[in-house]
Amino acid sequence: MVVLAALLDRRQVLPALRQAEWRLLLPALLCTALSYAGSSAGFAIINRAFGLALPASRLALVGFVNMAANNLITLGGAAGYSVSVVLLKNPETRHRTILAASLFNSWLYFIFGTSLLPLSLLYLLLRHRLTPGVQTGLWVVTAGALVLAILVNLAVFRPGVRGRLLAFLARLLMRLFRRDLAGTFARFNDAFSQGVTALRAAPGRVAALGLALVGDWAFCLAALWFALAALGIRLSPGVLVSGFIVSIAAGAASMIPGGLGIQEGSLAGIYALLGAPITHAALGAVLFRAVYYLLPFAIGLIIYWRALRIRARHGS
């Protein structure tokens, strides 16, 4: 947040807020709701494919809380996985099945983001004039992002690659902590592979999942556009997507939960580099954080609390 505070010129903040088109918050909120509807539907589809025979409405509700937690806290999907375990666990559901489905859901978004990252960096390199030093640095980062995207896709969709990575991780943990998790990882890999196979065997389910994922991202970007437009910044689709993807990567690399402050500072900095007023861009990034991250998280907490009370009342 220190970085973000440095970007805000106090002499321009109040005039920018007074001139803001606050009516654009309504479409921003609507797009946020549609984005989370897409992520919730995708979560339900994945869990059904992985063998969780629960009502779609319940899975979608848990999916909303899962995504709200992951979006704000991140931590590699651990927050969402914890939510899934608490709200979905029952005597008929195996722990590793919930883990496999939750991680596949998180990794699907990770795949989408890592695949878009090199494309976003290429857009910045090829469409905008940058200093030689910045260009060199971005080419190096782009090459690394491309390698990462390839590895992530292989780890998810090639069981052999995933199995070797898990076996390596098991050996590493055994050496560091003297804990033998090879069997646990092997069983998890089996559950993960069975879920992926089940998805591939149902083209209609894959199409629905793809539609939910694309809808989630599209409405998320639309919410960002309206948040920025409220502050007077109207961006082209290429600039909007590139800045957002790079800012998410910067937030994730910072290891700060949700990339708080880093994501907003990166977003404002990139858009300012491409011509947007820095103060307006920073305020737009903060507004987007409130609309897309904080508000759904608050709603998710209420749903989570109510679900826990219902479970306690029924002794489950």
Secondary structure, DSSP 8 states (H G I E B T S, - for coil): -HHHHHH--HHHHHHHHHH--GGGHHHHHHHHHHHHHHHHHHHHHHHHHTT----HHHHHHHHHHHHHHHHHH-GGGHHHHHHHHHHH--TTS-HHHHHHHHHHHHHHHHHHHHHHHHHHHHHHHHHS---HHHHHHHHHHHHHHHHHHHHHHHHHH-HHHHHHHHHHHHHHHHHHH----HHHHHHHHHHHHHHHHHHHT-HHHHHHHHHHHHHHHHHHHHHHHHHHHHTT----HHHHHHHHHHHHHHHHHTTSGGGTTHHHHHHHHHHHHTT--HHHHHHHHHHHIIIIIIHHHHHHHHHHHHHHHHHHHHT-
